[in-house]
Amino acid sequence: MDSDWYDSEARTPFKFSFRKLMNFAGPGLLMSIAYLDPGNIAGDLDAGLKGQYALIWTLFWSTVLGWYYQVLAAKLGVATQRNLAQNCREQYTPKSKYTLWIMTELAIIGSDM
């Protein structure tokens, strides 16, 4: 084992702190499920009433994929210390950036309707 990066004498014993965990996990956890607001749930219930069980798989997979994308965005933020928009601004060409911006605005408008 390489002792350059691991020095057992310099390490302090691990002490779990719920407060420290919530400083990092609390806001991310809340934002990862923020799209499940009462308006979405009411819309889903209304669509379920009209479509009966035909839309249940769509609802299930959209919830799973939404959660998955939120987790990926959170991991990107933890790894780079930048949010998704900042990473896109740094990585993409101007044409791609504006295309992503327009697509995001259309998605926001669509979800508000």
Helices and strands as residue ranges (DSSP letters): H 18-32, H 38-51, G 52-55, H 56-80, H 84-91, H 94-112
